[in-house]
């Protein structure tokens, strides 16, 4: 018996078949209710140009556009995220109001608070869902200056659960080199 997904390239695709799928596709189907990864929408968010420019400036100055790698037992997972942290609750509220995506929270315990007991509380807006981040980046990319390359690399990222693991790893390594701290050679 074979996996019913066309061109399935998983290593054990013929050994472990559950309800017509290899284990990887079966897990995806069980979680999301569909056997094929859904395409990520490539439509920009509806944001006013002034708000898009303001948001790009905030992300350039206070934010982080990155790709994260997590090694698990039998595979490596990659995901993308955008984070903005600041001591101004009004600013983080405005980001959430403009984008209507992600979530925001108050960071209670941080290493900064331990090192500097008199520091202000920090508010964080974060989005880790690729189907939210791609439309946001399409809306603000033309206004980004410092983090434009990171945005361009994230826009090339294949959808989650796609078979293109080499491209994900290559983009992760490029993002990692762009986000290094210190003087670059």
Sine and cosine of phi, psi and omega as CSV:
sin_phi,cos_phi,sin_psi,cos_psi,sin_omega,cos_omega
0.00,0.00,0.59,-0.80,-0.01,-1.00
-0.89,-0.46,0.31,-0.95,0.11,-0.99
-0.91,0.40,0.67,-0.74,-0.06,-1.00
-0.99,0.15,-0.01,1.00,0.08,-1.00
-0.99,0.13,0.78,-0.62,0.01,-1.00
-0.87,0.49,0.69,-0.72,0.06,-1.00
0.84,0.54,0.58,0.81,0.04,-1.00
-0.90,0.44,0.76,-0.65,-0.06,-1.00
-0.89,-0.45,0.27,0.96,0.03,-1.00
-0.93,0.37,0.54,-0.84,-0.10,-0.99
-0.87,0.50,-0.69,0.72,-0.09,-1.00
-0.98,-0.21,0.56,0.83,-0.13,-0.99
-0.90,0.43,-0.45,0.89,-0.02,-1.00
-0.99,-0.17,-0.25,0.97,-0.06,-1.00
-0.99,0.13,-0.77,0.64,-0.08,-1.00
-0.93,-0.37,0.99,-0.16,-0.01,-1.00
-0.92,-0.39,0.81,-0.58,0.04,-1.00
-0.84,-0.54,0.88,-0.48,0.01,-1.00
0.77,0.64,0.62,0.78,0.08,-1.00
1.00,0.05,0.06,1.00,-0.02,-1.00
-0.82,-0.57,0.48,-0.88,0.18,-0.98
-0.93,0.37,0.21,-0.98,-0.09,-1.00
-0.86,0.51,-0.62,0.78,-0.02,-1.00
-0.91,0.42,-0.73,0.68,0.00,-1.00
-0.95,0.32,-0.53,0.85,0.05,-1.00
-0.90,0.44,-0.69,0.72,0.02,-1.00
-0.88,0.48,-0.70,0.72,0.02,-1.00
-0.89,0.46,-0.70,0.71,-0.02,-1.00
-0.89,0.45,-0.64,0.77,-0.02,-1.00
-0.91,0.41,-0.65,0.76,-0.02,-1.00
-0.96,0.29,-0.74,0.67,-0.16,-0.99
-0.98,-0.22,-0.20,0.98,0.04,-1.00
0.98,0.21,0.25,0.97,0.05,-1.00
-0.53,-0.85,0.61,-0.79,-0.08,-1.00
-0.97,0.26,-0.47,0.88,-0.04,-1.00
-0.98,-0.19,0.60,-0.80,0.09,-1.00
-0.88,0.48,0.68,-0.74,0.02,-1.00
-0.97,0.25,0.62,-0.79,0.06,-1.00
-0.94,0.34,0.56,-0.83,0.03,-1.00
-0.99,0.17,0.75,-0.66,0.00,-1.00
-0.90,0.44,0.70,-0.71,0.00,-1.00
-0.95,-0.30,0.64,0.77,0.00,-1.00
-0.93,-0.36,0.82,-0.57,0.00,-1.00
-0.88,0.48,0.48,-0.88,0.11,-0.99
-0.90,0.43,0.49,-0.87,0.05,-1.00
-1.00,0.08,1.00,-0.07,-0.01,-1.00
-0.80,-0.59,0.65,-0.76,0.07,-1.00
-0.89,0.46,0.57,-0.82,-0.02,-1.00
-0.82,0.57,-0.62,0.79,0.01,-1.00
-0.92,0.40,-0.64,0.77,0.05,-1.00
-0.92,0.38,-0.62,0.78,0.03,-1.00
-0.89,0.45,-0.67,0.74,0.02,-1.00
-0.91,0.41,-0.68,0.73,0.02,-1.00
-0.88,0.47,-0.72,0.69,-0.02,-1.00
-0.89,0.45,-0.65,0.76,0.05,-1.00
-0.88,0.47,-0.65,0.76,0.04,-1.00
-0.89,0.45,-0.65,0.76,0.02,-1.00
-0.91,0.41,-0.70,0.71,0.00,-1.00
-0.92,0.40,-0.63,0.77,0.08,-1.00
-0.86,0.52,-0.69,0.73,-0.11,-0.99
-1.00,-0.01,-0.64,0.77,-0.13,-0.99
-0.91,-0.41,-0.12,0.99,-0.17,-0.99
-0.97,-0.26,0.00,-1.00,0.03,-1.00
-0.62,-0.78,0.82,-0.57,0.11,-0.99
-0.94,-0.34,0.88,-0.47,-0.11,-0.99
-0.53,-0.85,0.19,-0.98,0.11,-0.99
-0.83,-0.55,0.72,-0.69,-0.10,-0.99
-0.92,-0.39,0.61,-0.79,0.05,-1.00
-0.90,-0.44,0.70,-0.72,0.09,-1.00
-0.75,-0.66,0.87,-0.50,0.02,-1.00
-1.00,0.08,0.80,-0.60,0.05,-1.00
-0.92,-0.39,-0.03,-1.00,-0.08,-1.00
-0.79,0.61,-0.82,0.57,-0.13,-0.99
-0.89,-0.45,0.10,0.99,0.05,-1.00
-0.34,-0.94,0.16,-0.99,0.04,-1.00
-0.90,-0.43,0.75,-0.66,0.00,-1.00
-0.96,-0.29,0.64,-0.77,0.06,-1.00
-0.83,-0.55,0.66,-0.76,0.14,-0.99
-0.57,-0.82,0.29,-0.96,-0.07,-1.00
-0.94,-0.35,0.43,-0.90,0.08,-1.00
-0.42,-0.91,0.38,-0.93,0.13,-0.99
-0.79,-0.61,0.76,-0.65,-0.02,-1.00
-0.75,-0.66,0.68,-0.74,0.15,-0.99
-0.78,-0.63,0.81,-0.59,0.02,-1.00
-0.85,-0.53,0.68,-0.74,0.00,-1.00
-0.33,-0.94,0.32,-0.95,0.03,-1.00
-1.00,0.07,-0.11,0.99,0.00,-1.00
-1.00,-0.08,0.92,-0.39,0.03,-1.00
-0.92,0.40,-0.57,0.82,0.01,-1.00
-0.87,0.49,-0.65,0.76,-0.01,-1.00
-0.91,0.41,-0.71,0.70,-0.01,-1.00
-0.92,0.40,-0.61,0.79,0.09,-1.00
-0.87,0.49,-0.67,0.75,-0.01,-1.00
-0.91,0.42,-0.65,0.76,0.05,-1.00
-0.85,0.52,-0.73,0.68,-0.01,-1.00
-0.90,0.44,-0.64,0.77,0.00,-1.00
-0.92,0.40,-0.64,0.77,-0.02,-1.00
-0.94,0.33,-0.74,0.68,-0.13,-0.99
-1.00,0.09,-0.55,0.83,-0.09,-1.00
0.85,0.52,0.46,0.89,0.05,-1.00
-0.73,-0.68,0.17,-0.99,0.05,-1.00
0.96,0.30,-0.32,-0.95,0.04,-1.00
-0.52,-0.85,0.32,-0.95,0.09,-1.00
-0.69,-0.72,0.44,-0.90,-0.10,-1.00
-0.46,-0.89,0.23,-0.97,0.09,-1.00
-0.99,-0.14,0.84,-0.55,0.08,-1.00
-0.99,0.14,0.90,-0.44,-0.06,-1.00
-1.00,0.07,-0.83,0.55,-0.03,-1.00
-0.96,-0.29,0.89,-0.45,0.07,-1.00
-0.74,-0.67,0.28,-0.96,0.05,-1.00
-0.91,0.40,-0.51,0.86,0.04,-1.00
-0.88,0.47,-0.68,0.73,-0.01,-1.00
-0.90,0.43,-0.58,0.81,0.02,-1.00
-0.94,0.34,-0.65,0.76,0.00,-1.00
-0.96,0.27,-0.61,0.79,-0.04,-1.00
-0.82,-0.58,1.00,0.01,-0.09,-1.00
-0.87,0.49,-0.42,0.91,-0.03,-1.00
-1.00,0.00,0.12,0.99,-0.03,-1.00
-0.95,0.32,0.41,-0.91,-0.01,-1.00
-0.97,0.24,0.36,-0.93,0.09,-1.00
-0.92,0.39,0.46,-0.89,-0.08,-1.00
-0.92,-0.40,0.77,-0.64,0.06,-1.00
-0.98,-0.21,0.66,-0.75,-0.10,-1.00
-0.78,-0.63,0.77,-0.64,0.18,-0.98
-0.95,-0.30,0.75,-0.67,-0.03,-1.00
-0.63,-0.78,0.61,-0.79,0.15,-0.99
-0.75,-0.66,0.81,-0.59,-0.02,-1.00
-0.86,-0.50,0.11,0.99,-0.05,-1.00
-0.99,-0.15,0.83,-0.56,-0.08,-1.00
-0.88,0.47,-0.57,0.82,-0.01,-1.00
-0.95,0.32,-0.22,0.98,0.12,-0.99
-1.00,-0.09,-0.63,0.78,-0.11,-0.99
-0.94,0.33,-0.67,0.74,-0.05,-1.00
-0.85,0.52,-0.78,0.62,0.05,-1.00
-0.88,0.48,-0.58,0.81,0.04,-1.00
-0.90,0.44,-0.73,0.68,0.00,-1.00
-0.90,0.44,-0.59,0.80,0.05,-1.00
-0.89,0.46,-0.53,0.85,-0.01,-1.00
-0.97,0.24,-0.56,0.83,-0.14,-0.99
-0.94,-0.34,-0.11,0.99,-0.14,-0.99
-0.83,0.56,-0.66,0.75,-0.06,-1.00
-0.92,0.39,-0.31,0.95,0.01,-1.00
-0.99,-0.10,-0.25,0.97,0.00,-1.00
-0.95,0.32,0.60,-0.80,0.05,-1.00
-0.88,-0.47,-0.88,0.47,-0.08,-1.00
-0.95,0.31,-0.64,0.77,-0.12,-0.99
-0.95,-0.30,0.40,0.92,-0.01,-1.00
-0.91,0.42,-0.67,0.75,-0.01,-1.00
-0.90,0.44,-0.66,0.75,0.05,-1.00
-0.86,0.51,-0.67,0.74,0.01,-1.00
-0.89,0.45,-0.67,0.75,0.01,-1.00
-0.89,0.45,-0.65,0.76,0.04,-1.00
-0.92,0.40,-0.65,0.76,0.01,-1.00
-0.91,0.41,-0.54,0.84,0.03,-1.00
-0.93,0.37,-0.33,0.94,0.04,-1.00
-1.00,0.04,-0.14,0.99,-0.09,-1.00
-0.90,0.43,0.77,-0.64,0.05,-1.00
-0.93,0.36,0.35,-0.94,-0.02,-1.00
-0.89,0.45,0.38,-0.93,0.03,-1.00
-0.85,0.52,0.49,-0.87,0.02,-1.00
0.92,0.40,0.24,0.97,0.05,-1.00
-0.98,0.18,0.27,-0.96,-0.05,-1.00
-0.99,0.14,-0.14,0.99,-0.13,-0.99
-1.00,0.09,0.92,0.38,-0.06,-1.00
-0.96,0.29,-0.51,0.86,0.02,-1.00
-0.90,0.43,-0.68,0.74,0.02,-1.00
-0.90,0.44,-0.68,0.74,0.03,-1.00
-0.85,0.52,-0.71,0.70,-0.02,-1.00
-0.91,0.42,-0.67,0.74,0.01,-1.00
-0.88,0.47,-0.71,0.70,0.02,-1.00
-0.91,0.40,-0.60,0.80,0.05,-1.00
-0.87,0.49,-0.71,0.70,-0.02,-1.00
-0.91,0.41,-0.60,0.80,0.06,-1.00
-0.92,0.40,-0.68,0.73,0.03,-1.00
-0.89,0.46,-0.65,0.76,0.00,-1.00
-0.88,0.47,-0.67,0.75,0.01,-1.00
-0.93,0.37,-0.57,0.82,0.03,-1.00
-0.95,0.33,-0.51,0.86,-0.07,-1.00
-1.00,-0.09,0.19,0.98,0.02,-1.00
-0.90,0.43,0.54,-0.84,0.06,-1.00
-1.00,-0.08,0.65,-0.76,0.06,-1.00
0.94,-0.33,-0.16,-0.99,-0.04,-1.00
-0.99,0.11,0.80,-0.61,0.03,-1.00
-1.00,0.06,0.55,-0.84,-0.02,-1.00
-0.92,0.38,0.00,0.00,0.00,0.00
